[in-house]
Amino acid sequence: MERAEPYLQGFNAYAVTLSDTVNVTYAGSSGATIFVGVGGDISVDTIGGQTAVVFKNMASGSILPVRCIRVRATSTTATNCVAIS
């Protein structure tokens, strides 16, 4: 997979519903970056095909700099997440 230029801004923002089977709303093939409202661990599937990648101890108010298609319920303790696409 070719690397795309980094996304410097989003055009849409959606509340994330944690799911091990359903993709993030409107993530599409380009995925979404994730804003972490309340910190904790976050488990994601990426547009590159990696599944259940766990980022440990994400800080409140941080942005996960990975394009994601799914935020998994299993292993995710962060809350109030927002998908930016």
GIJONOR-V688072 format. One record per backbone hydrogen bond with DSSP energy under -0.5 kcal/mol. CO is the residue of the C=O (numbers start at 0). NH is the residue of the N-H. Records with the same first field share a line. If there is no record, write none. Layout:
BEGIN
CO: NH / NH
END
This chain:
BEGIN
5: 7
11: 84
13: 82
15: 17
23: 26
26: 30
27: 30
31: 67
32: 83
33: 63
34: 36 / 81
35: 60 / 61
36: 38
37: 78
39: 57
40: 76 / 77
41: 54
42: 71
43: 52
44: 68 / 69
45: 48
49: 45
51: 53
52: 43 / 54
53: 55
54: 41 / 57
57: 39
58: 61
61: 35
62: 64
63: 33 / 65
65: 67
66: 46
67: 31
68: 23
69: 44 / 71
70: 18
71: 42
72: 75
74: 76
78: 36 / 37
80: 15
81: 34
82: 13 / 84
83: 32
END
